[in-house]
Every structure is written in C-alpha cells, then in structure tokens.
Amino acid sequence: MGETGVGPCSEIHLIWGEACNKQGEPGHVCRVNGDCRRFIELWNLVFIQYNHTADGRLEPLPHAC
C-alpha cells in the first residue's frame, strides 16, 4: 500500500510444496512474502479505511467500507 491509505486486508497465498529455488542457501528461510518461489501471493484485497497522516494519526475516511 502507499504511505497514506491503510485498513484491513485479505490475502491468499499458494504453497508450491518443496519448490524452493533457494534451498540450501545459508540463512534462507521459506516464508510468505519471502524471497523464494515456494509461496506465491495470489490475492491481496485492501479495504482503505483510514488516511495515515504524516504525523502518524489515523483519520477515518468519510466513506469507509
């Protein structure tokens, strides 16, 4: 997401079994949003609900989901 919009999200990931292309590299750990191809993000639906201001406040948007 960008720096200003935040809210709840729903993610769907596929797990390709043992299809890690970095298996055996020192320090590598397979994980969601990691750097190997074992886990693939199929869907990421974000419901923008707040404006995140530069000073860190969350302001509700006028038409939230």
N, C-alpha and C positions, 0 to 999 in steps of 0.2 A: 504494500500500500504506500501511498505517498506520505509526506510528513504531516499533513493536516487532517486527513479523514481517518477515523477509527471506529470500530464497532465489532460485534460478534461475527464469527465466520464459521464456515463448514468446509472441511477439506476431505477429499477422498484420495487415498494412495493405493497403488498397486504394488504388491510384493512379488518380484520375479524369482522367488526361490533363492537358490545359491548363485544367481547370475551376477556376482560382484566382479567388476573389472579391476578392482584394486586389491583383491585378496592376496595376502602375503606381504603387502607394503607395511613397513614399520609404523606403528601408531594408528593405522587405519581402523575405524570402527564403522560398520554399516549402520546407517540410521536415516530416518525420514529427513528430507532436506539436506542430506549429506552430500558427499562429493563422488559417490559411485552410482552405478546404474541399477542397483538391486531394488531400490524403492523409487517409484515414479509417481509424481503428483498428477492426478488425472483431473481434479476439480478443486477450485478454491473460490467459493462464493462468499464475498464480504458484504455485510449489511452496514452501510455507512450510517452511523447513528449520532456521532459527535464531531465537532470541529475541535481539533487539538491545537490550541493556541501556542505561540512561540514561548510563552512563559510557563507552559505545562498544564494549563487548565483544560478541562473537557467541557465544552459548551454544547448542550443538546441542539440538534438541528430542528428547524421548525416542522419538518415533515419526516419524522423517523419511521422506520419500518414497523 
